[in-house]
Amino acid sequence: STNAGANVIVGTVAVLIEVILSGFASIYFEKVIKIDPQQLSIWERNFQLALGSFPVYLCFIATDSPAEGFGSGWSIMAVVVTSLGAGGGLLVALSIKYGDSILKTLATTGAIILSSV
């Protein structure tokens, strides 16, 4: 059965956009990691790149349900998915540091296929 609020086309387009952006981000991140004049550690570089997403997430959380208070529109599942995304970002950083973007793209593709089955 389908959920009343679910839209298959919007979900599919969102996943496709995420995959495309993830591919471009992994290529850029690999370039930054492998050609780094400052020689920052993987954790320092990941934190530096994540600083740009904090304001975006805070805006999303604050404007989701402003009348009910900060973060009130987020369910437990939304928090879990966001946390898994953050953990996945750390794993991606490690795979790019010790592998390359092709390895990361293959792993991401496999994960998307397995999760959709």
Sequence and secondary structure as in RCSB ss.txt:
>XXXX:A:sequence
STNAGANVIVGTVAVLIEVILSGFASIYFEKVIKIDPQQLSIWERNFQLALGSFPVYLCFIATDSPAEGFGSGWS
IMAVVVTSLGAGGGLLVALSIKYGDSILKTLATTGAIILSSV
>XXXX:A:secstr
   TT  HHHHHHHHHHHHHHHHHHHHHHHHHHHS TT   HHHHHHHHHTTHHHHHHHHHHHHSTTT TTTT  
HHHHHHHHHHHHHHHHHHHHHHHS HHHHHHHHHHHHHHHH 
